[in-house]
Amino acid sequence: MLRPALLTWLMASWLLLPAAAQSDELALADVVRASVSEVLHLDGRIEAVQQSTVSAQTSGTVVELPFDVDDSVAAGDLIVRLEDSEQRSRLNQALAGLEEARSGLDNARQQYERVEAIHERGLVSRQEFDQARNNLSASQARVERAEAAVDEARKQLDYTRIVAPYGGILTERHVELGESVNPGQPLLSGLSLEQLRVVVDLPQKYADLARSERQATVTLADGRVLETGELTFYPYANPETHTFRLRLRLNEPNGSLFPGMLVKVGVPVASREALWVPASALVQRSELRAVFVLDSQGQARLRQIRVGSRDGDRLEVLSGVSAGERVITNPAMLVGSDRLNLSQPSAAEQE
């Protein structure tokens, strides 16, 4: 209920506003009833989709580290180089073995062709022919084994040059120059800023609704809402916190977002009916909230209201107006207008 003294004070303070041009018309909007979602706001964390640790695949001594922690690298850039004399020696040995095997194959093939020609004329025994054929098969197998040894030696040599698997930022260095490493030992850790996602822990009591709705919004500190993609709901709870984890893919990294940043994640957890008016209809003075309602005679009557949440350009009204009533959305136009009713509302209207 709007008390007369408060009404008089509010009206007086409103009339102190600059008068609007008389040609301007009042803008009206209906009080509507619509559903509103109860949103649970949680702290989420941005993390990189691609983050990994590169490990050694051969043994050797670190002789080059072109990049340091926090440096940006492109996919294919050399990030670690190991001393490769041992691997080169093994490759040279494998290549020599391959040449030897190929020479043996040529000799076995020539011997087989000679024996085969003589065997067709019946001048050699079947045993000699079979032996020549078997020697040829064995020589072919030795060549294949030598080729495999060359491939393995060449891979071991390639392993001495570690390159970035994708473009990103180095986050941690696990080795130093001159340090000896073995296969499987971590070398460098990094992550990519091209693909990011948000992870958030949801209390257990909201898990069922979140799993069925699969909707959430991500908001930055400046109020900007981020565009999100696929939402993944983890099918198990954390045994310590009893929370379920949600993961949302971000569609717009745009260089301003980084892993570790905090964001607000809004998860709808309930739905209810509410009355809504345009936010521009609100008249606010100190702690008082009111709107101008158009009565049956076309006069603007000031009505005190209690407001709830705000959703974009509309405002929830908890009490003071009813669905179907019309409110003025540009109340400043009333200053100096004959449509402004300065009389006190009746007792029935104050209820």
Helices and strands as residue ranges (DSSP letters): H 4-15, E 28-30, E 32-48, E 51-55, E 60-64, E 72-73, E 78-82, H 85-120, H 126-158, E 161-163, E 168-173, E 180-181, E 186-191, E 196-203, G 204-206, H 207-213, E 217-219, E 225-226, E 228-237, E 243-250, E 262-278, G 279-281, E 283-285, E 288-294, E 300-304, E 306-311, E 314-319, E 326-328, G 331-334, H 347-350
